[in-house]
Amino acid sequence: MADGRRVRGSSMLRLLALSALLWIAAYQCLRFVSARDPTSYFFSEASGHERRYSLYREKQAYDFLRSKNDSSATPEKAQSEPFMCIGVATVARTSDQQYVRGTIGSLLQDMTQAERQSIYLMPFIAHANPHHHPIRAEPWLTTLADRVLEYDVSPEDLAMLQHFEEGHHYRNKSMYDYGYLLDKCHQTGASWIAMIEDDVLARDGWFPRVKYALQSVSDQHDSKPWLYMRIFYTEGLLGWNSEEWTRYFGYSLTCFLALSSILVITRSRFPRLLRDLSNTKIAVLGLVVLPSFIILYFMAGRVTMQPFGAGVHEMNRFGCCSQGFVFPRSIVPRLVKRTKTAMDEDYYIDMLLERWPDAEHLQRYVLVPSLLQHVGGKSSKGWGYNENAATTWNLGFEDHPP
């Protein structure tokens, strides 16, 4: 009896030791694998926000602009019926860095002539006095843009906009600007309207990818209305959200029941394992070892363990932020009308673009991988928003090979 207990005890110790070694090995591996996953316990700020591909694209964008920063450069314009209008509202940053240069340069840098002719590029100098923006006098702007949009509004609206600027009413003004630019893009007759913020970089080949994805969404939807396809998202909001805890618990319980059932059935089918696969061992495996690995699974992060596959996905929750959307032409008049009523409500455009479709039951999509990277460390909203601006980031963008 005593010898039997010693054998079983040593067998249990070996099982626990092996499980511990496997757990530690997996833990060490995940310290490397999940270092760039913002939803992970192992996330490293230095590694996660390291600029790789975006530095390469930034250089390409600025080299392209320099080649166009000459009054003798040939203007590049759209055809009479553009496939897409691209609106880029821009305001001057308080620093010397005007990110919009890189934004427009990266959008156009690798376009073919046919692709360029199918878009209508409309930068919007969103200042009551447009000369306050440094790029207003730069030659490349009029060379590359189909139209440099400025306010053409009533004296009453202009006075209101000046009041917004002087009083730092960023929420009100950004809502007005978004609706104004959307409406002007809609007037071009373009089938699609892309709204791009002025502090992003686009990856190479972004335009054909968008065209293919829009065709995919259109084929799925037929005549059913939908709001937008997101071309930027941040992985930080795609973690183990508390709203879904019951689902996570259900999966964990299923794993426990499956493991316990397999072990019990195996023991009953192969009686010779009875001595080695005792009830105690089954309990230890199901109640100690398995939960420890489930905990490690969640520590690894959702982006690591359940990544989005490439392509178009529904994203009706946890989408952030407003760096880049493509809207179907048919929805734009309704959205413009909604931005006007939202000027008196207490939220920004990215919040409107989540709350309004929830109320209207409008589907939203995201294109993976992200075609844009947010590089603006200084927010256009001014002091108090720079920390959020610096952490609005897509890590997958940086993994794209140059």
N, C-alpha and C positions, 0 to 999 in steps of 0.2 A: 504493500500500500504506500509506504513512505517513498519507495523508489518510483512508483507510478506518479505520485504527486510531484516529485522532483523533475521527472521527465516532462510532465505537462507544464510545470512552471518554467523550465528552461525553454520549452517550445514557445510558450507565450512571450517570454522575453525576446526570443529571436524574432518573433512576429512584430513586436513593438519596435525593436531596434531597426529592422528592415524598413518598416513604415516610416520611422523617424528619419532614416537616411534618405529615403526617396523624397520625403517632404522637404528636407533641407536642400537637397539637390535641385528640386523644382523651385524653391524659394530663391536660391542663388541665380538660377537661370532667368527667372522673371525680373530680377533686379536689372538685368541688361535688356531683356526683351520689352519690358513695359516702361522703360525709363522715359519714353516720349509719349506715353499715353496719359493725358490729363485726368482721366477717370480712374487712374490706378494709384494704389498705395505707394508704388515704386516710382512715381513720376518725379523726374528731375527737372527743375525749372531751367537750369543751364542747358541741358540737352534738348528739352522740349521746345524751347523758343530759339533754338539755334537757327540762324538764317543760312540756308544752303542754296536751294534753287532760286529763291527770291532775289538774292544778290546778283545772280547771273542774269535774271530777267531785268532787273533794274538797270544794269549796265547796258543791256541790249536796247532798252527803252530810251535811255538818255543818249546813246549813240545815234539812234534813229532820229530823235528830235534835233540833235545837232546838225544832222544832214539836211533837215528841213527848215532850219532856222536862218533862212536866207530869203530875202524878198523876191529873188529871181527863181525860187523853187516852183515847180509846176504844181498848181493846186490839184487836190484829189477830191473828187466830188461823187455823189451818188447818182444813179440813174433816176428817171422821173418817177418810177414806182418802186421804192425801196422795199426790200424784204423786212428790214428791221431798222427802227430808229433807236439810237443809243443816246440817252440823256445822261449827262454828267454835271450835276450841280456842284459848284465849287465856291468856297469862300476862302479868303486869305487866312493863313495860319499866322499866329502871333510870332512864331519862329521864322527863320530864314527858309526853312524847308517847305516848299510848296509841292506836296505829294502828287498833285494833279498832273504834273509833267510826266511822271512815271506811269500814271494811270493811262493817259491817252497814248503815250508812246508804246506801251506794252499791248494795248488793244489793237494797234494798227501795224506794229512792227513786222509781223510775218504774214500779213494778208496778201493774197494774190490780187491782181487788178480786178478780176471778176468779183471776188469777195468784197473788195473795197467799194465797188460800184453798187453792191446790193445793200449797203448800209447807209443810213443818214446820220452823221455824227453831229450832235448838238450839245457842245459844252455850254453851260449856263453860268454866267458871272452873276452870282446871287448877292449883289450889293446894290443898295439904292444908288450909290455912285460907283459905277463899274471900274473907274480908274483907281479905286482903292486896292484892286487885286493886281499883284505884280505881273501876272501873265498877260494882262490885257494888252500890253504894248509889245509882246514878243511875236516876231514874225511867223513862227511855226503855227500859231493858233489859227490864224485866218487861212493859212496854206492847207492845213489838215482838216479843218472843220467845214461841214456843209453850211452851218449857220452858227455864229456865236450869239447865243441868246442873251438878251438883257431885258430888264423890266420894261414893258410897254403897257403901262397900266394907268388908271385914272389918277388925278392928283390926290384924291382921298386915299386910295390904296397905297400910293407912294409915301404919303405922310405916315400911314400906319406901319409900313415896312421900316421907315426911318425910326419910328418909335420903338419897334421891335429890336432893331440893331442897337440903338443907343441904350435901351433898357435891358439888354441882354436877355430878351425873351426868346430863347433859342427854340423852345418847343413850338410856340406859335408860328415863328417864322419858318422853321423847317417844314411844318405841315403845309403852310401856304406854298412854299417853294416846290414841294413835291407834286402837289396838285397842278401848279402852274406849268411845270416842266412836262408832266404827263400829258396835259392837254395840248401843249405845243407839239409834242411828238405825235400825238394822235392825229393832229391836223396834217401831218406829212403824208398820210395815207398808208403808212407802213403796216404790214400784217402783224408785226410783233414789236413791242416796246420794251427795251432793256433799260433799267434804271441802275446806274453804276455810281457808287460813291467815289469821291475824289481822292481817296487815299488807299487805293488797291493796286495790285499788279495782276495782269492776266497772264496765264500760262500760254506757251506757244500752241498754236492750233486750236485755240478755244472756240473760234467761230464755227468751223465745220462740226465740232462736237455738239455745240448748242443746236445747230440745225437738225442734226440727226436725232437728238434727244427730244426736241419739240415735235418732230414727226411721230416719235414713239408715243408721246403723251396724247397727241391729237388722235392717233389711231385708237387709243384706249378709251377716249372720252366721247367720241362722236359729237353729239350736240349738247352734251351735259356741260354746264358752265364750270369753270375752275378758275382759280385766282392767279397763281403764278408758278413758275419753276425757279427754285432757288439755285444760284450757281456759286454761292459761298455759304459755308456753315462752319461753326466751330464745334469741335468734338467735346469740349468741356461740359456741354449740357446733355451729352448722350450717355451718361453713366448710369449707375444703378439707381434710378429714380424711386423715391419713396412711394410714389403713386402706384408702383407696380409690385409692391412687396408681396402681395398674395400670390402672384405668379411665380416669383422667385422661391417662395416657401413651397409652393406646389411642386416645382421642379426638384427641389431638394428632397422633399418627402418621396417623390417618385423614385429618385435615385436610391434612397434608403430601402424602400420596399422592393425594388428590383434586385438590389444586391442581396438582401436577406433571402428573397425567394430563390435566387440562383444558388446560393450557398446551401440552403435547406434541401432543394431538389437534387442538387449534385450529391449531397451526402446520402439521400435516400436511394438514389440510383446506383451509387457506388459505395456499398457498405464498408469496404476496406478503408475508406476515408473517415469512418466514424470516430476512430480514436484521435486522429489529427485535427478533425474539424468539429470540435466540441461546441456545445451551446455557448460556452464562455467566449470562445474565439469568435463565433459569429456575432455575439453581442459587442465585443471589442471592435471588430471590423465595422459594424454598422453604426455604433454609437460613439466611437472615439476616432478611428482612423478616417472613415468616410467624412464626418463633419469637418475634420481638420483640413482635408483636401478641398471640400466645398468652400471653406473660408478662404483658402488660398486662391481658389478660382475667382472669387469676388474681389480679393485683393489685387489680382492681376489687372482688373479693369475691364469694362465692357467693350471698349474699342479694341483691346487686344483679343478678347475671347469671342466677341460677337461682332466683328467688323462688318460694315456695309460692303456689299459687293459692288463692282463698277456698274454704272447704269443709272436709270431713273427709279426713285423710290418715293413712296408717299411720305410726307413729313408734316403731319397736322399738329404735332406737338414737339416741343423742345428744339425748335428751330431758332437760330440766332446767327447773324443779326441782319441789318439792312444793307450790307455791302453790295449785293447784286441780285436782282430779280429780273425775270423775263415774263411779261404779261401778254396774254392774248389780246388782240385789238378789241374784241367784243366786250371785255370786262372793264376797259379803261374809263368810259364815260361814268359808269356807276362808281368807280373808285375815286375819280376826280370829285364827284358830287359829295362823296363821303369825307374826303379830306377837308372840304369846306366846313362841314358841320363839326368836324373833329377839332377845329382850331380852338374851340372853347372847352375842350375836354382835356383831362390831365394825363396825357401820355404822348409819347413820341411815335414816329411813323412806324418803327418796327413793331411796337405794341399794337398799333392800329391794324397792321397787316396780319396779326394773329387773332385779335378779338373780333374784328369785323367778319372774316370768313367763318369763324366759329358760329356766330349768330346767323349767318346767311347759308351755312352748310356748303361752303365752297371748298373744294379739294385743293391741297397744296402739295407740291412735289419738290424734290431735291435731286440734283445731278451729282453723282459721285464718280470720280473724285472731284474735289472743289476746283473750279477753273480760275478762282481769284484768291489772292492772299492779301490780307489787311496788313499794311505796313505803317499806318499812321500812329506814331507814338504821341502826337499832340492832337487832341480832339478839337474839332471845329466848334464844339460847344463851349470851349474855354476852360478856365480853371475849375478843378473839381471832377473832371471827367477823364483826365489823362490816364489814370490807373486802369480804368476799364478799357480805354482805347488800346493800351499797350498789351493787354492780355486777350484781346479779340483776335484769334489766331487759328489757322488751320494747319495742323501738323503734317497731314498727308501731302499738302502742296509742296513742302520742302523735300519730300522724298522723290519728286519727279526728276528724272535724270536730265542734265543739261543737253 
